[in-house]
Amino acid sequence: MTKRDFFRLVIKIFGLYSLVLSLFSFIPQNFSNFYFMKDDFWYFFIIISSILLLIALFVFLLYKTDFIIDKLKLTKSFDDDHIIIGNLNIDSLYKFSIILIGGFMIISSFPNLLMDLINEFKLRISNSPFSNYESNYFWTGIKFLNLLIGYVLITNCKSIAKFLNKN
């Protein structure tokens, strides 16, 4: 693997990770806040511009990796042109990173989703209401969606790796 291939891999993995984080944390949080500020046009404009900026950043990181490497001069000042990783190829590194991202999504979402479901179950079967608990189905749905997307990333890591390696 050459230095350029390594930096392409790192930039694309960072782009994919930032897309996943923004899709499942930034966007739901801002749209839930927008629900309470329905009449504020500027808030809506800022949210839409932020989302478009995030999408543009992701596309730039995914499709213009060589431009980023050249502008930041990432391949300069190395003694050797090749990086020896062993018998790992780019596809296996992509698969590994996609599995890590999906695993992080599952690990971070599962305990919170489980706690929300347990609290909701307790709320439904108890005769007296909880003093500090309020049902929030939006965030429960987002946590379930994170869990589902993490599972899909893990199970489809080969096709996602082929897509990333193609670009």
Secondary structure, 3 states (H helix, E strand, C coil): CEHHHHHHHHHHHHHHHHHHHHHHHHHHHHHHHHHHCCCCHHHHHHHHHHHHHHHHHHHHHHHCHHHHHHHHCCCCCCCCCECCCCCCCHHHHHHHHHHHHHHHHHHHHHHHHHHHHHHHHHHHHCCCCCCCCCCCHHHHHHHHHHHHHHHHHHHCHHHHHHHHHHC
